[in-house]
């Protein structure tokens, strides 16, 4: 499944047969501060690591652009608080 990014709508998403099946949305609180505020995965795909892939794609984007991430989404908060892997990019407030 291909993760797509619509910068205008500020969403990373996956479609299947023209239907949205997973998404991670974000907005900017400051020019450099990307807030991940929502993840959704269709019930039939849950437990397969899709939400993690979406968040990691968002992290990759943020790193490329020099942004920091402030997660307000409960899933993103938990994932990004694990270990040292994301420590360089996550803001804690």
Secondary structure, 3 states (H helix, E strand, C coil): CCCEEECCCCEEEEEECCEEEEEEEEEEEECCEEEEEEEEECHHHCCCCHHHHHHHHHHHHHHHHCCEEEECCHHHHHHHCCCCCCCCCECCC
